[in-house]
Amino acid sequence: MTAFDLTIIGLGYVGMPLAKEATAAGLRVAGLDVDPRKVEALNAGRSYIDDLTDADLDAMLTGGFTATLDASVLSRSRTIVICVPTPLDEDHRPDLSAVEGATRTVAEHLQAGTLVVLESTTWPGTTDELARPILEQSGLVAGKDFHLAFSPERIDPGNPKFGLRNTPKVVGGFTPACKERAAAFYSQFVERVVPVSGTREAEMAKLLENTYRHVNIALVNEMAIFCDELGVNLWEAIEAASTKPFGFQKFLPGPGVGGHCIPVDPSYLSYTVRKLGYPFRFVELAQEINERMPSYVVARVQRLLNRARKPVNGSRVLLLGVTYKPDIADERETPAIPVAEALLELGADLSFCDPYVKEWSVEGRAIPREEDLAEAVAAADVVVLLQQHSAFDLDVVEERASLVLDTRGVLATSERVERL
């Protein structure tokens, strides 16, 4: 039976770029997933990942990549990397059920000498306290019979400059030997590997990166609210501040935060701190501010319509861009959802325009999709620019819209166009 250099568990936006680079480096790679639709699509050469084209996938298949539902592939793998989702549950607590399930599957097939790496974002201590005991149910001992490490994913969907190969890879091992083995593995296809002393440090590094962004986005979001009332152009102030060549990094306000990382990862850190008996106030305040932004956007829409002597109820509201990032189809945790929910609650006649989303529903209700940007903008009572896809002709929006709320600061302000 075929032996594999690498098996990746979880064939999503983290697992597939890893598979692509490892295959390109000459490794024989298998992808394991529980979703038969994903496995079928990949083996047929159909990509469902923004950063992976069908041509990329065809090259991977030619290079020996295969996707499978059969977990027995793990027993024939020199390295196993776990890239499964780590969302929050309904109470905003970490949900590690997918990690636990994947780790149990690995334990059932684990062989001596294998390297097991967890890449899924999680709280510090997960690799040692949760994954290791499950893996050692195999009868093998971490650091002695098999190697164990944590290496946080740093995938930024849609980023044209930085991908897996040229983004430094942080690696922490359960033992120094585990660290060396994991660093050697990633060095085969990543330009720079950054070893740290242990798995907890690697786990914390990921949470620190995203908490930093979370807190600073909350800062400018809160400033956007009071700068509007003070009559201060925050967007201009941010651009002016960003001319300082040291000590300042530009963050921009928006309608809320989306994707897996910013809305989710800081909650993993807050959860860890609360286990110590006190709150992580910075994170929890940032969460409160960022989660408030969709309702603030709706309040601003109401204000615009009021000035035109129109109620939200019955007004035609067009949402431009409903994904969480520009120029990708990823809708995870998009702030467009709470914005739409609030507008529907107020009775708005809602529609959307997004070149990357063919069908969109909110609370089980299908939202009409507009094909022609110019016609849709002209017909709307108010346009809300939520995501600045490059496919949008912003001149058309500025010229033809009756009223616009620009939540991204990309349109020229006028009597009809307001920035957040």
Secondary structure by P-SEA (a helix, b strand, c coil): ccccccccccccccaaaaaaaaaaaccbbbbbbccaaaaaaaaacccccccccaaaaaaaaaacccccccccccccccbbbbbccccccccccccaaaaaaaaaaaaacccccbbbbbccccccccccccaaaaaaccccccccccccbbbbbbcccccccccccccbbbbbbccaaaaaaaaaaacccccbbbbcccaaaaaaaaaaaaaaaaaaaaaaaaaaaaaaaaccaaaaaaaaaacccccbbbbbbcccccccccccaaaaaaaaaaaacccaaaaaaaaaaaaaaaaaaaaaaaaaaaaacccccccbbbbcccccccccccccccaaaaaaaaaaaaccbbbbbbccccccccccccccccccaaaaaaaccbbbbcccccccaaaaaacccccccccccccccccccccc
